[in-house]
Amino acid sequence: MNLSEYFERTRGVGVLATADSSGIVDAAVYARPHMMDENTAAFIMHHRLTYHNLQSNPHAAYLFIEEGSGYQGRRLYLTRIREERDRELIEQLRRRCPVPGQEDDDLYLVYFRVDKIRPLVGNGAQAAED
């Protein structure tokens, strides 16, 4: 199953980890990525710490834990390649309603190259170009 199908069909919890230019790490809960193609993932972000970190360090890791018992999921190793603020596109991509009390005028669509894919547990690795 390719990544687009996987993230459309699979439910679970995701965590996006970033670090600033000094290497100070942050992790935040994020929804499933929007797969723009098989090598490009995008996340909708507010102007917060994760977004701030990506301005000085383009590397990130996304850990996705599938619903259910056991430890199934994926780890994606990512590099930020660009961003945009196209409000129409962001609204088309959104999978949920806005959170009450949360401002939606500072949204960014941040694109990442998928550098490597690994299972949630274990050493298996797959190049993103497969």
C-alpha positions, 0 to 999 in steps of 0.5 A, a space after each residue: 500500500 502506498 503512503 497516500 492510500 495508507 494515510 487515507 485508510 488508516 486511523 491513528 495518532 501522529 507526532 511531528 518532531 522538529 528541532 531549532 537551529 540549536 538542536 532543542 527538540 519539540 514534539 507536537 501531536 499532528 493529524 495525518 499528513 496530506 500526501 500531495 504525491 508519493 514523495 511529498 507530504 504536507 501539514 497544515 500548521 499554525 504559527 507556533 513552535 513547530 513552524 518556528 523551528 522549521 524556519 531555521 532547521 528544515 528536518 523533521 520526523 513524523 511518527 504515526 501510531 495506528 489505532 488498535 492493539 500492538 505497535 503498528 505504524 510508520 515513521 517518516 523522515 522529512 525535509 521541509 521544501 516550501 510553504 504557502 498560505 493559500 486559504 482555499 487550498 488549506 480549507 479543501 484539505 482540512 479534515 476537521 472543523 476548527 477548534 473553538 477559540 483557535 485563530 485560523 488566520 495564521 495557517 500555513 501549508 508546509 510541504 516536506 520531501 519524504 526522505 525515508 520511511 520506517 515501520 513504527 517498531 524495528 529497523 526496516 527502512 524504505 527509501 521514499 522513492 520506492 
